[in-house]
């Protein structure tokens, strides 16, 4: 799961590195580029190659419709490198309308989810131990006398027929 850290338009792609301080070392990051139209695969391949050549850790470039997704692991101030590569690929820089930066929050918050689940389990056990469990005071035949009567008549019928 990702949480938004920053966003902008094509006019301020150069501001992208300013959001570096909101992302911790080793955290996964996703940059989403909203484009005017679907970006050709050749441009995406060029972007992937440029990121790999620059040494961006675990860089991956994908697209879906008009959106281009760049995911990587922060280890260096990669946003400055990514912004300069995007600006360097003139065709890509022209078609970008807005951009957003997200940081991954799933793995960091999983401990909190586990602790919350544990607390809920403890509360359920505490509530069960504190209150008496309801007991059945009547048998099924007392709740449903007709069933008892019909069952008895069926048994009587079988006894008469088969002795």
Buried (B, 14 or more C-beta within 10 A) or exposed (E): EBEEBBBBEBEEBEBBBBBBEBBEEEBBBBBBBBBEEEBEEEBBEBBBEBBEEBEBEEBEBEBEEBBBBBBBBBEBEBBBBBBBBBBEBEEBBEBBEEBBBBBBEEEEEEEEEEEEEEEEEEEEEEEEEEEEEEEEEEEEEEEEEEEBEEEEEEEEEEEEEEE
